[in-house]
Amino acid sequence: MASGVSIEDQLRSQVSRMMKEIEDAEAVLFATKEGLPLVFEARFNPDIVDRLAALSAMLFAVSRRTSDIVKMGNMNYMEVALDLGRLFLNRVNNEIFLVALTTPETNVGLVRLLMKEVSDKARRYLEKSIT
């Protein structure tokens, strides 16, 4: 991304990319560990975003406690299979994570690949903004 582009715009660009590439994505967002959405796109129901961010933060917090107990490092990726969809979480850093909500028939391999690529890019954006 060109210099002078805000972090928010860079993250928004990655969310848009995921929504385009994952045709059955219901929502994609970056959220904070406190459960606040940073940037998002939702195809059908934008009202779900706040709840999705809060729910994902809870799952993120539980995974952090679990990793502390088992002493095997941080959770980097989580997938929850639901009757009517799939929820994917990918840790960007200790403060932010990426969330995707899809239909159950989604191409899991594609979603996992994009989640990793987009999370890695977001991490680099955020690291550059700190230095």
Backbone torsions as a table, in degrees:
resi	resn	phi	psi	omega
1	MET	NA	148.1	-179.3
2	ALA	-69.6	147.6	176.1
3	SER	-65.7	153.9	-177.5
4	GLY	91.5	-10.0	176.7
5	VAL	-86.6	130.7	-176.7
6	SER	-67.7	157.2	175.9
7	ILE	-58.7	-42.8	-179.9
8	GLU	-58.3	-43.2	178.9
9	ASP	-66.2	-37.8	178.2
10	GLN	-64.9	-44.1	178.4
11	LEU	-65.8	-41.8	178.6
12	ARG	-60.2	-39.6	178.4
13	SER	-61.3	-39.9	179.8
14	GLN	-71.2	-37.0	176.2
15	VAL	-63.3	-44.5	178.4
16	SER	-61.3	-41.0	178.0
17	ARG	-58.8	-46.1	-179.3
18	MET	-64.4	-41.0	179.7
19	MET	-63.0	-35.2	178.3
20	LYS	-71.8	-41.9	-174.3
21	GLU	-80.7	-26.9	177.8
22	ILE	-105.0	91.9	-172.3
23	GLU	-61.1	-28.1	-178.5
24	ASP	-100.5	17.2	175.9
25	ALA	-70.2	130.7	175.6
26	GLU	-85.1	-37.9	-179.3
27	ALA	-158.2	148.1	172.9
28	VAL	-137.0	134.9	-179.7
29	LEU	-155.1	155.2	165.8
30	PHE	-100.1	135.4	-179.6
31	ALA	-135.9	159.4	178.2
32	THR	-91.4	163.0	178.6
33	LYS	-64.6	-16.2	176.2
34	GLU	-83.3	-5.8	177.5
35	GLY	92.2	21.8	179.1
36	LEU	-103.9	131.4	176.7
37	PRO	-72.8	135.8	176.3
38	LEU	-91.6	-58.3	174.3
39	VAL	-139.8	150.0	-177.0
40	PHE	-159.6	163.2	165.5
41	GLU	-138.9	139.1	176.8
42	ALA	-133.1	132.9	-176.2
43	ARG	-78.6	-42.3	-169.7
44	PHE	-113.8	-42.5	-172.3
45	ASN	-137.0	88.5	-178.8
46	PRO	-62.9	-18.1	178.2
47	ASP	-66.9	-17.9	-178.5
48	ILE	-74.8	-18.6	-170.9
49	VAL	-61.0	-47.0	179.9
50	ASP	-60.8	-43.9	179.3
51	ARG	-66.9	-40.5	178.8
52	LEU	-63.3	-41.4	177.2
53	ALA	-63.6	-43.2	180.0
54	ALA	-66.1	-45.5	177.9
55	LEU	-61.4	-43.6	-179.3
56	SER	-65.0	-37.0	177.4
57	ALA	-62.8	-38.8	177.8
58	MET	-63.9	-46.0	177.6
59	LEU	-62.0	-40.7	177.9
60	PHE	-60.7	-45.0	-179.8
61	ALA	-64.6	-42.8	178.4
62	VAL	-63.0	-40.7	179.7
63	SER	-65.2	-35.4	177.7
64	ARG	-66.4	-42.0	177.7
65	ARG	-65.1	-40.5	178.4
66	THR	-61.6	-45.3	-179.8
67	SER	-64.2	-32.6	175.2
68	ASP	-64.7	-40.7	-178.5
69	ILE	-68.4	-46.8	-175.8
70	VAL	-85.3	-9.8	177.2
71	LYS	51.6	51.2	179.4
72	MET	-124.1	22.3	177.6
73	GLY	90.4	-177.8	-177.2
74	ASN	-76.2	151.5	169.3
75	MET	-73.2	129.3	178.4
76	ASN	-108.0	-26.9	-175.6
77	TYR	-149.6	141.4	176.1
78	MET	-143.9	141.6	175.7
79	GLU	-130.4	131.5	178.2
80	VAL	-117.8	117.6	178.2
81	ALA	-89.7	123.2	-179.8
82	LEU	-113.7	165.4	178.5
83	ASP	-58.7	-39.5	-174.1
84	LEU	-113.7	15.6	179.7
85	GLY	175.8	-173.9	177.0
86	ARG	-135.0	140.9	176.9
87	LEU	-116.2	125.9	-179.8
88	PHE	-116.5	136.9	174.5
89	LEU	-129.0	138.7	176.7
90	ASN	-135.8	126.9	-179.7
91	ARG	-74.0	129.0	173.7
92	VAL	-90.1	-50.7	173.3
93	ASN	-154.3	-163.5	-177.0
94	ASN	-77.2	-3.7	-177.4
95	GLU	-115.2	-24.8	-170.3
96	ILE	-133.5	144.9	174.3
97	PHE	-139.1	161.1	180.0
98	LEU	-105.2	137.7	-177.7
99	VAL	-128.0	138.7	172.0
100	ALA	-134.2	135.3	175.6
101	LEU	-116.7	125.4	-175.5
102	THR	-132.2	175.6	170.9
103	THR	-73.9	164.9	-179.6
104	PRO	-67.5	-23.7	-176.1
105	GLU	-86.4	5.8	-174.7
106	THR	-57.0	157.4	174.6
107	ASN	-79.0	95.6	-174.3
108	VAL	-60.0	-39.8	179.5
109	GLY	-60.2	-43.9	178.1
110	LEU	-63.4	-45.0	-179.3
111	VAL	-61.8	-46.6	180.0
112	ARG	-60.2	-43.5	179.5
113	LEU	-61.6	-48.8	-180.0
114	LEU	-65.4	-39.3	178.5
115	MET	-59.1	-44.6	-179.6
116	LYS	-66.6	-48.1	-180.0
117	GLU	-59.1	-47.4	-176.6
118	VAL	-69.0	-39.7	177.1
119	SER	-63.3	-42.2	178.3
120	ASP	-62.2	-43.3	177.7
121	LYS	-63.1	-44.8	-179.9
122	ALA	-61.0	-41.8	178.6
123	ARG	-59.9	-43.4	178.9
124	ARG	-65.2	-42.9	177.3
125	TYR	-56.3	-47.9	-176.5
126	LEU	-67.3	-38.6	178.1
127	GLU	-65.0	-40.3	178.6
128	LYS	-65.4	-34.6	-178.3
129	SER	-71.4	-22.8	-179.8
130	ILE	-80.9	-35.1	-176.9
131	THR	-83.7	NA	NA
